[in-house]
């Protein structure tokens, strides 16, 4: 997946429609879900990539600070 930048993204699970956030790690390029300590190499088989997580709040403040 070299065309997807590193960072946090929203996904929708195929089986139940729930949404979740996963991180594409810049160290190894694999996908991780926060609090799970192993990569999920087949995430696209089970979930749809919805888009990047916004880096600002509704007020315009950065979440990186």
N, C-alpha and C positions, 0 to 999 in steps of 0.2 A: 504494500500500500504506500508506495513512495509519494503519491499525489496528495495524500492527506497530511496536513501539517501536524506537528506534535502539539499536544495540549488536551484540554478537556472537551468532551462532546456528549450531547444528548443522544440516547438511543431509545427505541421502542421495541420491547420484547414481542416476538411473533405470537407466542402461545397465549399470553393473557393481556397484551396491550399496555402493560405498565411501562413507564419511562424510567430511565436510570442514567447516571453519568458514568462515563469511562474515560480513562486517561490513555492517550497514546504516548508512550514513554520515549523520550529522545535518546535515551541510552541504548535501548535495544530495538525500538520501533514496534514493540508489542503493545497490546491493549491490556489494561488493568482496571479493575473496579476498586475504588477506595475500600480499604480494610480486608481485601483478599490478597494474599501474598504470592499468588502465582498468575502467570500470564494467561489470557484467554485467546488463543490463536485463531479460533473459529467463530469469533463473536458475530461476524457478518452472516453466518449461517443461521443464527438464532434471533438476530435483532436487526432492525433497520436504523441506519445512521440518520439522525434528524438534523444535526448541525452543531456548530460550536457553542459552548457555554458562553454566555455574555460575560465580558470582563468588567462591566460596570453595573451598578445598582440602578434602580429607577430614578434616583436622585442625581445620577451622574457620577457618583463616587466610584473610584476604582476598587475592585475586590482584591487587588494585588498589594494593597498597603496594609 
